[in-house]
Structures are given as structure tokens and as C-alpha cells.
Amino acid sequence: MYRNMFVVLGLLSLLSGFLLGGCASPAKPVPTASAPPAESSLSGAIMPSPAQAHLNLRFAEPPPLPPPVNRENYANFDDNPTKQVSEHPVSTFSIDVDTGAYANVRRWLNNGQLPQ
């Protein structure tokens, strides 16, 4: 019984210490005097510190990109012959034209080039 009472009294005194500590007035700042900057003959010169010089070397500008190269090389194929629909009913224009050719032509036209 007495042990519980001592624990409760200890916690209450600890809590009151925290509460009273928060009620104290803030400390007044101490005025400090700063010396004026010294004039020297190098006052206008800007020199990087060794740490900054190391950073400049570490983050050097990347080399320029190589010029663009045209890598579009297509094998020469003979044109497919025209087929009569009456003889080959499964051959229609919409099936024979592939989407890759449309994509290439669209890209060339968007870039201001004529198809090759």
C-alpha cells in the first residue's frame, strides 16, 4: 500500500516539475557585438574553397551527345502484285496494309519529311 503511494507521489512531483518548468519566462537574448569585416587587397576576389573545387570536379559537364544517325535501313522487296478480289476473296486492302508502315509514314510526315 505504501509502495503505491510513493510511486504516485513520485509521479506527481515529476509532473509538477515539468508543468512549472514550462511556466518560466523565456531567457532574454544576450546582445553580441560583431566586428566590422576586415578590408584586404583581395576583398573583391572570389576563390572557391578546396571543398567547392572538389565538387566542381565531381559534377563536371557531361560530354556532348553524338550527332543523330539515320538507322532506317529496309531490305528491298518486290512490290506485291495486284490481286483480283474475285479470284482471291480474302485479299482486301485493309488486311494487306500493315500498321508498321502507317506508323513510319505518320512519323515521317510529322517530322516534315516525305516517305522514302
Phi, psi and omega in degrees: 000311180294329181295316178297323180293320179293324178294316180295317179295321178296316179294322178294320179292324177294316179295318179293327176297318177294319181293318180289328177295328179285345181271354182292151179286148181293149180290142179281140180291142179272125179292138178238145179258135178249141180282144177295150181296141181284137177275136176221171181288343180255026185295333180267351183281141176247119180234127179288147176288163178302327179293320179290323178297322178295321179294323180295323178287326184289325182247053180290158181294137181291156179293157182293153179287147178291156180294153181293143180239137178281111182252017181271095178243120181244139176291147179277117176246150174288146178294142176291142180288155177288135181248142177278131181296328180292330179271326181232084187292344180272351182269108176233162182299318184293334179274323186286333183275126182269156183287336178296320178295318177298319181296318179295314181297318179298318180295315179299315181295322178293332178271004178080021180248154173270148178300148183272000000 
